[in-house]
Amino acid sequence: MSSSNSDKKKFRAIGHQLKPVVIIAQKGLTENIKEEIDRALTDHELIKIKLLTSTRAAKKQLTEVICSEFKAECLQSIGHVILIYRAAKRPDPNLSNLLRHFA
């Protein structure tokens, strides 16, 4: 599910304006958090997630778990925030961050 470099650049430019929709703290990746990530990816395709972890290794491991579990691609990781993308099967033009910015 690899995007081209030009697509990644466009997606990162769009992601710059986004706010994190999910925050993962001490309790980690709970069932409610998983449902919210899945809903956000289905609706918006491109989302930011804030990871409040103690180490870089923990952040990297959590990012890999999220990407593999939700079949998403991590486009950017800066500080405690990651930008992930998963193409929607039927994107909603009113909700999709990509369609709203390219229209």
Phi and psi in degrees as GROMACS dihedral restraints (atoms count N, CA, C in turn):
[ dihedral_restraints ]
;  ai    aj    ak    al  type     phi  dphi    fc
    3     4     5     6     1   -91.6    20    10
    4     5     6     7     1   129.3    20    10
    6     7     8     9     1   -88.3    20    10
    7     8     9    10     1   157.1    20    10
    9    10    11    12     1   -72.0    20    10
   10    11    12    13     1   162.0    20    10
   12    13    14    15     1   -61.8    20    10
   13    14    15    16     1   -37.4    20    10
   15    16    17    18     1   -68.0    20    10
   16    17    18    19     1   -37.0    20    10
   18    19    20    21     1   -65.3    20    10
   19    20    21    22     1   -43.6    20    10
   21    22    23    24     1   -59.6    20    10
   22    23    24    25     1   -40.0    20    10
   24    25    26    27     1   -64.5    20    10
   25    26    27    28     1   -42.3    20    10
   27    28    29    30     1   -65.1    20    10
   28    29    30    31     1   -42.9    20    10
   30    31    32    33     1   -64.7    20    10
   31    32    33    34     1   -39.7    20    10
   33    34    35    36     1   -65.4    20    10
   34    35    36    37     1   -36.1    20    10
   36    37    38    39     1   -64.1    20    10
   37    38    39    40     1   -41.2    20    10
   39    40    41    42     1   -66.9    20    10
   40    41    42    43     1   -43.5    20    10
   42    43    44    45     1   -62.2    20    10
   43    44    45    46     1   -25.6    20    10
   45    46    47    48     1   -58.2    20    10
   46    47    48    49     1   -33.3    20    10
   48    49    50    51     1   -86.3    20    10
   49    50    51    52     1   -11.5    20    10
   51    52    53    54     1   -82.6    20    10
   52    53    54    55     1   153.9    20    10
   54    55    56    57     1  -104.3    20    10
   55    56    57    58     1   152.2    20    10
   57    58    59    60     1   -61.1    20    10
   58    59    60    61     1   131.6    20    10
   60    61    62    63     1   -95.7    20    10
   61    62    63    64     1   -18.2    20    10
   63    64    65    66     1  -134.1    20    10
   64    65    66    67     1   139.3    20    10
   66    67    68    69     1  -122.2    20    10
   67    68    69    70     1   124.7    20    10
   69    70    71    72     1  -107.4    20    10
   70    71    72    73     1   117.6    20    10
   72    73    74    75     1  -114.2    20    10
   73    74    75    76     1  -141.9    20    10
   75    76    77    78     1   -58.4    20    10
   76    77    78    79     1   -38.3    20    10
   78    79    80    81     1   -72.5    20    10
   79    80    81    82     1   -12.6    20    10
   81    82    83    84     1    78.5    20    10
   82    83    84    85     1  -149.7    20    10
   84    85    86    87     1   -88.4    20    10
   85    86    87    88     1    80.0    20    10
   87    88    89    90     1   -78.9    20    10
   88    89    90    91     1   172.4    20    10
   90    91    92    93     1   -62.4    20    10
   91    92    93    94     1   -40.4    20    10
   93    94    95    96     1   -64.3    20    10
   94    95    96    97     1   -40.4    20    10
   96    97    98    99     1   -63.8    20    10
   97    98    99   100     1   -42.7    20    10
   99   100   101   102     1   -60.6    20    10
  100   101   102   103     1   -43.5    20    10
  102   103   104   105     1   -62.9    20    10
  103   104   105   106     1   -40.1    20    10
  105   106   107   108     1   -68.5    20    10
  106   107   108   109     1   -40.5    20    10
  108   109   110   111     1   -62.5    20    10
  109   110   111   112     1   -45.7    20    10
  111   112   113   114     1   -62.1    20    10
  112   113   114   115     1   -43.6    20    10
  114   115   116   117     1   -63.2    20    10
  115   116   117   118     1   -43.7    20    10
  117   118   119   120     1   -65.1    20    10
  118   119   120   121     1   -42.0    20    10
  120   121   122   123     1   -65.8    20    10
  121   122   123   124     1   -39.1    20    10
  123   124   125   126     1   -64.7    20    10
  124   125   126   127     1   -43.0    20    10
  126   127   128   129     1   -77.5    20    10
  127   128   129   130     1   -46.3    20    10
  129   130   131   132     1  -106.1    20    10
  130   131   132   133     1   -16.8    20    10
  132   133   134   135     1    67.8    20    10
  133   134   135   136     1   -44.8    20    10
  135   136   137   138     1  -120.2    20    10
  136   137   138   139     1   116.4    20    10
  138   139   140   141     1  -137.3    20    10
  139   140   141   142     1   159.7    20    10
  141   142   143   144     1  -108.1    20    10
  142   143   144   145     1   142.0    20    10
  144   145   146   147     1  -127.5    20    10
  145   146   147   148     1   133.7    20    10
  147   148   149   150     1   -97.5    20    10
  148   149   150   151     1   125.0    20    10
  150   151   152   153     1  -111.0    20    10
  151   152   153   154     1   113.2    20    10
  153   154   155   156     1   -97.1    20    10
  154   155   156   157     1    83.5    20    10
  156   157   158   159     1  -114.0    20    10
  157   158   159   160     1   163.6    20    10
  159   160   161   162     1   -85.8    20    10
  160   161   162   163     1   -29.6    20    10
  162   163   164   165     1  -129.7    20    10
  163   164   165   166     1   162.3    20    10
  165   166   167   168     1   -65.8    20    10
  166   167   168   169     1   -37.6    20    10
  168   169   170   171     1   -63.5    20    10
  169   170   171   172     1   -41.1    20    10
  171   172   173   174     1   -65.1    20    10
  172   173   174   175     1   -39.4    20    10
  174   175   176   177     1   -64.9    20    10
  175   176   177   178     1   -43.6    20    10
  177   178   179   180     1   -64.3    20    10
  178   179   180   181     1   -42.2    20    10
  180   181   182   183     1   -64.7    20    10
  181   182   183   184     1   -43.6    20    10
  183   184   185   186     1   -64.0    20    10
  184   185   186   187     1   -39.4    20    10
  186   187   188   189     1   -61.8    20    10
  187   188   189   190     1   -44.5    20    10
  189   190   191   192     1   -63.3    20    10
  190   191   192   193     1   -40.1    20    10
  192   193   194   195     1   -63.4    20    10
  193   194   195   196     1   -45.9    20    10
  195   196   197   198     1   -61.5    20    10
  196   197   198   199     1   -47.0    20    10
  198   199   200   201     1   -64.6    20    10
  199   200   201   202     1   -41.6    20    10
  201   202   203   204     1   -71.9    20    10
  202   203   204   205     1   -39.5    20    10
  204   205   206   207     1   -69.0    20    10
  205   206   207   208     1   -35.1    20    10
  207   208   209   210     1  -104.8    20    10
  208   209   210   211     1     8.5    20    10
  210   211   212   213     1    51.0    20    10
  211   212   213   214     1    47.1    20    10
  213   214   215   216     1  -112.8    20    10
  214   215   216   217     1   170.5    20    10
  216   217   218   219     1  -122.6    20    10
  217   218   219   220     1   129.1    20    10
  219   220   221   222     1   -82.8    20    10
  220   221   222   223     1   117.1    20    10
  222   223   224   225     1   -93.6    20    10
  223   224   225   226     1   -26.7    20    10
  225   226   227   228     1  -159.4    20    10
  226   227   228   229     1   145.4    20    10
  228   229   230   231     1  -139.6    20    10
  229   230   231   232     1   110.8    20    10
  231   232   233   234     1  -129.5    20    10
  232   233   234   235     1   122.2    20    10
  234   235   236   237     1    60.5    20    10
  235   236   237   238     1  -124.1    20    10
  237   238   239   240     1   -99.6    20    10
  238   239   240   241     1     9.2    20    10
  240   241   242   243     1  -115.6    20    10
  241   242   243   244     1   133.8    20    10
  243   244   245   246     1  -117.7    20    10
  244   245   246   247     1   149.8    20    10
  246   247   248   249     1  -112.5    20    10
  247   248   249   250     1   118.5    20    10
  249   250   251   252     1  -122.4    20    10
  250   251   252   253     1   154.7    20    10
  252   253   254   255     1  -134.8    20    10
  253   254   255   256     1   136.5    20    10
  255   256   257   258     1  -144.1    20    10
  256   257   258   259     1   124.3    20    10
  258   259   260   261     1   -66.2    20    10
  259   260   261   262     1   135.8    20    10
  261   262   263   264     1   -83.7    20    10
  262   263   264   265     1   147.9    20    10
  264   265   266   267     1   -67.9    20    10
  265   266   267   268     1   -43.6    20    10
  267   268   269   270     1  -132.7    20    10
  268   269   270   271     1    88.0    20    10
  270   271   272   273     1   -66.5    20    10
  271   272   273   274     1   137.8    20    10
  273   274   275   276     1   -91.1    20    10
  274   275   276   277     1   118.6    20    10
  276   277   278   279     1   -60.5    20    10
  277   278   279   280     1   -22.4    20    10
  279   280   281   282     1   -82.9    20    10
  280   281   282   283     1   -22.5    20    10
  282   283   284   285     1  -109.3    20    10
  283   284   285   286     1   -33.1    20    10
  285   286   287   288     1   -64.5    20    10
  286   287   288   289     1   123.6    20    10
  288   289   290   291     1   -62.9    20    10
  289   290   291   292     1   -31.7    20    10
  291   292   293   294     1   -73.0    20    10
  292   293   294   295     1   -48.4    20    10
  294   295   296   297     1   -66.6    20    10
  295   296   297   298     1   -35.1    20    10
  297   298   299   300     1   -67.8    20    10
  298   299   300   301     1   -32.5    20    10
  300   301   302   303     1   -88.8    20    10
  301   302   303   304     1   -24.6    20    10
  303   304   305   306     1   -92.3    20    10
  304   305   306   307     1   -10.6    20    10
